Each structure stands twice: as structure tokens, then as C-alpha cells.
Amino acid sequence: MGLKHYFFGDEDERAQYIFNLIAPVYSLIDKGSEVEFQKMAAIFNDHFPLAGKNILDVGCGTGSWIRALGNFKPDKMVGTDFSLKMLQQAQKKHPEIEFIHQSGENLSAFQDNSFDIVTTSFVLHGMKTPKRTKVLAEMKRIAREQVVIHDFYTNHHWIIRILEFLERSDYIHFKQHFTEELEQQFVNTQVIPADNGNALYVGIK
Ligand SMILES: C[S@@+](CC[C@H](N)C(=O)[O-])C[C@H]1O[C@@H](n2cnc3c(N)ncnc32)[C@H](O)[C@@H]1O
């Protein structure tokens, strides 16, 4: 996958190109977000205790989010991503976690209701509503109890806005409309904002 995919490819090609490209240095971003991820994982565990649960992380990247959730003693953790390079880094960093190559829109490796919790972290704001709706539907199909989305909620630093612009993500629209999108797929929803401008958006089955 080359530079032409960034400029002329579809959403998936562009995202795969970018994440394959930055995978070797993604651990720098991981380092910066480690403390925040641990804080958010603790908030997650306060609302939905993780001990003994099976958790699937969609768009797991290098595995930082699922690793942070692992502090709360889940029974089983699996991460998936469509970037092979991100998964290679994840496998190297977290050999104790199982990682599987899958696209979020077609998680055919997993059966209906096969995980207690299906989660995703900083993935859904990157795609436009039609794709996001498909990924959310796949997550809902696989989850027995909750779907938990860790993502942007309020305003952020200008550096983040520039990065999101370069990624050509759906950052602004996501923050304005994601709660409604979630409500279209789940009767029961909950939004748990944190003081860092991010939130856990929860769809309850
Ligand atoms: C910003 S990174 C976040 C990684 C990790 N979840 C975290 O919070 O550290 C976004 C990740 O989502 C993956 N991704 C984006 N769109 C995807 C899709 N449609 N299917 C699977 N993975 C996807 C990318 O490859 C990348 O690893």
C-alpha cells in the first residue's frame, strides 16, 4: 500500500496506509496516553466490573487499551485490527494477549454474543457515519452485555485538531452526533465523560 492510497484511496485504504506507516513509532503515542488509558480503564471497571469477563477490542492498534483493561482481571482478552503492522507491534509488546487480523466492518471470526464486552478506543471518530454504523452493528452482534466506545467527547488541544485534520478523520462531526448514532442502535445507552475531554460511550444490550 503506497502514498497514492493516502491521496486517492477510500477511507479504509487511507487509514491502513497511515497506521501501517506510523506503527513502528506508535509506541511514542502509547507512552503519552498510558496514564490516561489507565484512568479511563479504572472508570470503565467502576461502572462495568471487568473481572472474569471476556473482552474483544476492535481496532486495538498496538494493544494499549486492551492492556489497560487487563489490569482488572478479565478472563479473556482478544484484540483485532486491520493494520498488520500495528498488530505486529501489539504482538511484540503484549505476547499474553491474542491478536487477530480483521476489519471492524466484518468481524467474521467472531460469533454472535461470543464476548461479554466489545470495546473500541479512538477508532470510530476516524471514519464517516456509514462505516461507523457498520462497525457498531458488528460490535453489537458480538457483545453479550455492553459495547463500550472510548473516544473524544469535548474540545481538545490544537495539536489534536491538526492531526485529526491530516488524518481526514470525522472528529468534529463525531463529537456532535455520535451520541445520537449510538441511540439509534441501542435502546439503553450511557455516556460517561472524563475530565480529560474524552468519554466512554456505552450501548447496553
Ligand atoms: C488511533 S489508533 C487507536 C489504537 C488503539 N485502539 C488505541 O486506543 O491505542 C486507530 C486504530 O484503528 C485501526 N482501524 C481503523 N479503522 C479500522 C477498521 N475499519 N477496522 C479495523 N481496524 C481499524 C487502525 O489500524 C489503528 O490501529
The ligand as a Tripos MOL2 file, in Angstrom:
@<TRIPOS>MOLECULE
LIG
   27    29     1     0     0
SMALL
NO_CHARGES

@<TRIPOS>ATOM
      1 C1         -5.8480    5.8570   16.6310 C.3       1 LIG1
      2 S1         -5.4910    4.1480   16.5370 S.3       1 LIG1
      3 C2         -6.0670    3.5970   18.1180 C.3       1 LIG1
      4 C3         -5.4060    2.3120   18.5560 C.3       1 LIG1
      5 C4         -5.8540    1.7910   19.9180 C.3       1 LIG1
      6 N1         -7.2500    1.4230   19.8970 N.3       1 LIG1
      7 C5         -5.6020    2.8080   20.9970 C.2       1 LIG1
      8 O1         -6.5450    3.4030   21.5250 O.co2     1 LIG1
      9 O2         -4.4070    2.9990   21.3160 O.co2     1 LIG1
     10 C6         -6.7570    3.5340   15.4430 C.3       1 LIG1
     11 C7         -6.5950    2.0660   15.1030 C.3       1 LIG1
     12 O3         -7.8040    1.6120   14.4940 O.3       1 LIG1
     13 C8         -7.4810    0.7910   13.3930 C.3       1 LIG1
     14 N2         -8.6200    0.8530   12.4700 N.ar      1 LIG1
     15 C9         -9.1340    1.9410   11.8710 C.ar      1 LIG1
     16 N3        -10.2030    1.6100   11.1130 N.ar      1 LIG1
     17 C10       -10.3550    0.2660   11.2520 C.ar      1 LIG1
     18 C11       -11.2710   -0.6760   10.7010 C.ar      1 LIG1
     19 N4        -12.2520   -0.3070    9.8500 N.pl3     1 LIG1
     20 N5        -11.1350   -1.9740   11.0500 N.ar      1 LIG1
     21 C12       -10.1460   -2.3650   11.9000 C.ar      1 LIG1
     22 N6         -9.2440   -1.5280   12.4370 N.ar      1 LIG1
     23 C13        -9.3500   -0.2250   12.1120 C.ar      1 LIG1
     24 C14        -6.1870    1.3800   12.8420 C.3       1 LIG1
     25 O4         -5.4690    0.4550   12.0770 O.3       1 LIG1
     26 C15        -5.4690    1.7720   14.1320 C.3       1 LIG1
     27 O5         -4.6830    0.7230   14.6250 O.3       1 LIG1
@<TRIPOS>BOND
     1     1     2 1
     2     2     3 1
     3     2    10 1
     4     3     4 1
     5     4     5 1
     6     5     6 1
     7     5     7 1
     8     7     8 2
     9     7     9 1
    10    10    11 1
    11    11    12 1
    12    11    26 1
    13    12    13 1
    14    13    14 1
    15    13    24 1
    16    14    15 ar
    17    14    23 ar
    18    15    16 ar
    19    16    17 ar
    20    17    18 ar
    21    17    23 ar
    22    18    19 1
    23    18    20 ar
    24    20    21 ar
    25    21    22 ar
    26    22    23 ar
    27    24    25 1
    28    24    26 1
    29    26    27 1
@<TRIPOS>SUBSTRUCTURE
     1 LIG1         1 GROUP 0 **** ****
